[in-house]
Amino acid sequence: MNETKVAIVGCGPKGLYALDSLCEVARRQSDQYFIVHLFEPSNYPGAGPVYDPRQPEVLRMNFPARLINAWTNGRGPSFMDWAALSSVEPNAYVPRARVGEYLMWSFSRVVLQAPSNITITRHAAPVTQVRQVSEDWILSPGYIVVDQVLITTGHQDGFRQSHQNTDCSISSPFPIQQRLTPGAIPAGATVRCKGFALTFIDTMLALTEGRGGVFTPSGTGYRYTPSGEEPLRIAPFARSGRPMRAKVEHALFNYPKDDAFWLEQSAELSQVLSQSHPLTFTHHIWPTLLSFADQAFDSPAGTTADFLARRLKTAFTPEQIRRDLRIGYEIAMGGSAPDLAWVLGEVWRRCYAQLVDWISHRALEADDANYFRYIAWEMERLAFGPPAQNIGKMLSLEQAGIVVFEYMAGEVEADISINATIPPAGAAALAAPLDGLLRDGYLSVGILGGVMVDENARALTPSGATRGLSVIGRATEGCVLGNDTLSRRLHSLPEKWAAFIARSARQTKPQE
């Protein structure tokens, strides 16, 4: 019987999906034997640090409950099925801690139901180094020798090491239950936050609702009652000042176009993407999406392009921030008709799966890549913002004078500064063991900033694929689009990787 030794480095959701896929392959290939070494330093395999079940319940998903499913082809319960006794609403944005419990349960089920021809050994330690010796890979610490290495270490720099903190500077808010304690940020302190996106919102809620403050629904949103334990002032700063738009509350929102309209646009985009002549995002795909937005808004051609051009040139004033947040919130709650910003975000959301298929593993020309990055940054704000309730809470905290928008240039004096950003993928964000593999020439970083991999997740260099080394997840963002999701439907890299490992094993001679 062929024996293949595999290391999976990191076991958050992507590592869980890869392990599950390998178990499925082993179940079908009974003549092959797999020894799997699983490295996850946190106590929560399957969840990892992002979905740590100990984190405060004020930190919620940015993904509705009905879409959370750790399984393919109905092989296991979705989150909704697993949480059936809790009466979770399908469109609810549930606490991340609760999803962490589900992911841990799913990991346990994968291990318990693993076929007899796969052995799984868990190592509760980080991997500091991966090096190649002849045809083997050696992982340290522990000197574990394997044939295949898969790295799924996720937001490597999102949990910056605590030794970088000082009494007045916090390098990352995560893990929040350790970094944003009353000892680190006393009640009444003034706080300066770098960043104005989802990580800032987590920080804002942890320092207010997470400290006993209460949000009460009102006719226009929320009213905040302080606990007395929150900071005196929380001042975000960001270059553009442009806020994220709220996700709609489906039960309250009336979509201006039905599914038939979007099916037509999807078919049209498929035709564009299938053209034989060289395509670019700049000259072919993006103009098509702008046209969809004009049609969805029943506007003359060019209306959306003009609107976006003006928006991209604008650094928002405090009053513009308030106005944009309020408009987005009212649209999301069904109180106002959609505007062009909402329509642009909806086009991006509806077409995202097709964009993922087209962009992923594609070598864009430099100018086209830069333009895609420029547009995608703004579309993230419009398409993938927070739940409406979190925007409503931000507005109420601003009205209470706790969150202030007057210092977007970062000039505010503060007792404590927090880096509430997640760095982009690519070489700047790589930590061990990826940084060493990049340094030693086993990896390369593409023009959009992510580690380059092929359709089977194999690491790529300018000279070809690196034998026995694969990467899945956040580190590949750019080469693979849209890694920050729990969806198993958007990407099939875990399944393709597992199938490739099985094919490689069949080509290996049985051990003597």
N, C-alpha and C positions, 0 to 999 in steps of 0.2 A: 504494500500500500504506500502510495506517495505521501510524504510528510512535508508540510509547509509551515514554517514558523513565521508568525506575523506579529508586529507590534502596532498597536493603535495608541497614539500619543495624544491624550486629551479625550475626555468622555463627557462632554456636554451633549446637546442634542445631535450634533453632526457625528460625533463618535458613536453615540447610541445607534443612529441610523445605519452607520457603516457596519457595526457589529451585528445588528439584526440582519442586514443584507448578506453578510458572510455566513451567518447561521443558515439562512435560506438556501444559499448555494451549497453548503455542506450537506444539508438535508437531501438535496437532489443528486449529489455526487458522493455516494457512499464508498467509493473506492479511493477517496482521498481523505487524508487526515490533516487537520489544522490545529496547530498549537498557537493560541492567541495570548499575547502579553498586553494587558490593558493598563495604561498609565493615566491615573487621574488623582491629583493631589488633594482635591476637596473631598469632603465626606459625603458628597451627593452625586455619585455617578449617574449619568443620564441627564441630570439637571445642570451640573457644573456651577460655577460662581454666578453666572447671570441669572439663573433661576433658583438660586439658593433658597430653600424653603424657610429659612430663618429670617429673611428680609421683611421689613415692615409691609403690612398689607395695603398701605397707601400707594405702594409702587405697583402699578397695574400694567397689564398687557397692552400693546398697541395693535392687537390682532384679535378679532372677535372669537369668542369661545367656540362657535360652530365650526371654525376652520382648523382647530387644533386637533391633530391626529398623528400619533407617533407611528402609525401602522399603514401598510399598503395593502390593497386588495381585500379589505375587510378582515384581516387576520387577527386583529385585536380591537379593543374598544377605543373609540375616539374619546377625547376629553369629555364631551357631553355625555357619552354613555357611562364613562367611569365615574363622573360626578352626578349621576342621575338622581341620587337621593338628596342632593343639595339644591335642587330646583334652580339650576343655573339658566339664565335666559340665553338663547342662542347668540344674540348680538351683544352680549355683555362683554366688557373688558375686565376680565377677572384678575385678582392679584397674581403677580408673578410667582409668589411663594406657593400658591395653590397649584399652578402649572408645574412648578418644580417637583411637588409631591407626585403628580401624575407621571412625569418623566422618570423619576426614580422608580416608581412602581413598574413602569414599562421596561426599564433596564433589568429589574429583578426578574420579570417574566421572561425576557430574552435569555438570561443566564439559566434560569430554571428549566426552560424548555429547549435548551440547546441540544442538537442531535449528538449521538454518542461519538461521532467522528470529529468532534471539535472540543478542545480543552481550553478553558478560559482561566487565566491567572491574573488577578488584579494587583497592581502595585500602587500603593497610596503615596506616590512621590512624583515630583516633577522630573522630567527628563532635561538634563542640562547640556548633554552633548550627544550627537549622533554622528558616527564616523564609519566610513567604508573601509573594510579590510578584505582584499581579494573580492570575492563575490558575496560576502556577508556584510551585514550592518551590525554595529555594536552600539548599544545604548548605555549611557552612564547617567546616574550611578547604577551599580549593580552588575555591569558587564554582561548584559543580556544580548545574546547573539541571535539574529533572525535573518530570514530571507527577504522579507518585505516590511517596509515601514510606511505607515499612514499617519500623517500629522493633521490633527483637527483641533488646534489649540485656540481657535476663536478670537475674541477681542483681546489679543495679547497685551496691548498697552492700555486697555480700558481700566485695568486694576493695577495702577502704578504702585510701585513698592513703597511701603510706609516709611522707609528710611529717607525718602525724598521730602517728607513733610517737615515743617517747622512749626513753631508756636503760632505763626501768623500766616502760614501757607499750607494748603492741603492739595496734594498733587492729583488726587482723584477722589470723588465722593464715594466710590465703591471699595469694599462693601460698606454700605451706608450705616449698618448697625455698629460698625467699628470706627468709621471715619468721621461721622457727623454727630458724635455724642455731645451731650451738654458740656462735658469737660473740654472738648475740642472747640466747640462753638457755644459759648455761654449765652444765656438769655440776655437780651438787650444789646448784643454785639452788632456791629455793622459788618455786612458780608458783601464782598465783591466777587462776582461769578463770571468767569470767562466762559462764554457760550450762551446761546439763547434758543437751544433746540431741546430734544427729548431729555438729555441728561440734566439740563438746567431744570426742567419741570420736575424730574425725580428729586433733585436737590431741594427745590422750593417746597414740594409737598412734605418731604421728610422733616424739614425745619419748621413746619407749621402744623399741618394735620397730624404728622407723625409725632408731634410733641403735645398733643392733646387739644389743639385748636379744632373748632367745629365749623364745617360748612353747612349752612341750612339753605335748601332751595328757596328761591324767591321768584317773583314774577318776571324779573329780568335776568336771572341767573342764580347767583348764590350770595348769601350774606355770611361774612366770616366773624366768628366770635373767638377772640384770642384766648389762649390759655395762660399767657404771661411767661411762657417758657421759650417763645420764639425769638429770633433776632429782632432788633429794632428795625433794621432795613436790609433788604436783599437787592443788590443792584447788578443785573446782568449787563454784560457788554459784548458786542459783536460788531464786525466791520460794517455790515449792511444795515443792521437793525431790523431787517425784514423778518417778521415772525412766521411760524408754521401755521397753516390753516387747520381748523378742526375737522376731524372725521365726522360724518353725518350720523345722526341717530335715525336708523332705518325706519323705526316705527313712526317717526314724526315727519320724515322727509319725503317730498313728492318729486320723483325724478322727472326732469323735463323731457327726456327721450326714453322710449321703451327699449327692451332687449333686442327687438327686431332691427332698430336703427344701429345698435352697436354690432350686431352680427354682420350687417352690411359693411360697416367700416372695417371690421376685422377681415372680412373677405377681400376688401380692397387693399388693405395693408399686405395681406398675404400675396396678392398679385404683384405689388411693388417689390416685395422682398424676394420674389421668385424670378425676377428679371435676370436675363443672362448677362447684360452689360454690367460693368463694375458699379456697385452702389456706394454711396456715401451717406452718412447720417446727415451731414450738413445740407446737401443739395437734393436728396431724394426722400429720406425717411422723415426728417423733421418738417419739411414743408407739407408732407402728407398729413402729419399729425395736426399741424396748425389749421389745415383745411377742415379736418374733422371737427376741431373746436369751433370754427366759424359756423359749420353746419349745425352743430349741436346747440349753438346759441342763436341760430337763425340770423346770422350777421353777414354783412357784405364781406367778400374775400379780402383778406388782409387785416381785418379788424383785430383779431387775436394777436397777430404778429406785431402790430403797432402797440397794443396794450403791453405785451411782454417786454418789448424794447424799452418802453418808458419805465417799467417796473425795475428792470435789471440795472438801469442807470441811477436808480434812486436809493440813497441812504435815508432810511425813514427817520423822521423826527419823532419825538415822544407822542405827539398828537396823532401822527400817521400810524404809529404802532397801535395805539388804543383803538383807533378807528378800524384798522384792518382786523385786529383781533375780534372786535365787536361784530363787524360784518360777517366774518367767518363763523362766529358762534351762532349768530341769528340764522344764517343759512343752514348750518348743521342741525339746528333745532326746529327747522321748518317755519321759522318766523319771517324769513325774507326769501325772495326769489334768488336763485343762483346767479352769480356774477361771472365775469370772464376768468377770474382767478380759479373759481371752483371748476369751471368747465375745462380749463387746461389741466388741472389736477385729475379730473375724471377721465380725460383722454389718456393721460399717462398711465393711470391705473388700469384702464380697460385694455390698453395695448401692451402692458408691461411684459406679459408672458412671451409675446412675440418679439419684443425687444431683447429679452433675455436670450432667446434662441438665436437671434441674429448677432448680437454683440459678443456673446460668450465664445471664447477660443478664436476670435477673429483679430487679425493684426490690422488695426486701423492706421491710416497715414497720420502723421503728427498733427497736422492742422485739423483734421476731422476728429481725432481723439480729443484735442483740446476743446473743440467746440462742443462735443458730446459732454465732456466733463462740466463745462460752463453751464449748459442747459440742464443737465441732470441735477446739479446742486440746487437749482431753483425749483425744479420739479419735485425734489424730495420735500421741500417746504410745503408745496401745494398739494401733493398727492398722498404723502405718508406722514401726516401730522398726528398729533395726539387725539385721543377721544375728546368729544366736545366738552364733557364734564371737566376735563383738566384745563381747557381754555377758559371755561366759566369760572373756575377757581382762581386762575391767574388774574382775571379781571377783577374779581372781588378782593384779592390781596392787594392789587394796585389801588383800588378805591380806598382800602383801609390804610394805605400809606406804607405797607410793609414791603411790597415789591415796587421798585421805582424804575422808570424807563429813561430817566434824564441823563444817564451816564454811559450811553452806548459806546462812547469813545474810550471808556475805561479810566477816565480821569478821577473817579471818586476816591476819596480817602476812606480806608476801611480798616477794621481791626483784623480781619481774616480774609484771605483770598482763596478761592476754590477754583481749580481747573475743572470745569464741568463740560468738557468736550471729549469726544471719542476721536482719536486721530484717524486719518484715512489709512486704507490698506497700503501695503507696499513696504519698501525697505526701511523707511523711517519708523515704522510701527512694529518691526519684527523683533521678537525676543527669542531666547533659547527655546528649542534648538534651531529654529529657522535661521536666526542671524548667523550662526556658525556655518550652516549648510550653504547659505548665500555667499558668505566670505570664501568658502572652500570651492565654490564653483559648481555645486550640485543643483543650484536653483538659479532662476533668473527672474527679474521683475519686468513686467510689460509696460507699455506706454501709458496705460491707464492706472498703473500703480500697484497691481496685484501680482503675486507669484504666478508664473506661467505654468499651466497644466494642460494636458490634452483631454480628449473626450472621456478617457478612462481614469482621469485624475492623476496621471503620471506627471511628475515634475519635469519641466522642460528647461533646457539650456540652449544657447545658440547652436550647439552641435547635435542636439537631439534630446530624446528622453533619457532621464537618469534611471538606470535599471534598479528596480526594487524600492524606489522612493516615490511616494504619492502625497498629495496635499488636498484637503477638502475644507471649504469654509471661508471665514472672513479674510484670511491671509491671501486668498486668490481674488478678492473683489477687484473687478476691472477686467481680468481675464475671464472670470465668471461673474455675471451680473446678478445682484439681488440675493446675497448670502444671508442677510440679516432677516431671516424668516424661519418659522418653525414648519412651514409647509413642506411636505414630502412630494407635492405635486409639481412644484415649480422647477425642481432640479431632479435629475436621476443619477447624479454622480455616485452616490453610495452603492446603488445597484450595479452600475457599470464597473465601478472599481472591484466589487466583489466578484463579478463575472470574469473580469480580467485576471484576478488572482487565481481563480479556478482554472482558467485556460493555461496560465503559466505553469501551474502545478502539474497539469496533465503532460506538459512538454518536458518535465523534469524526470530523470530516471529514478525509479524506486531506489530507496536506500538499501545498501548491502546489509 
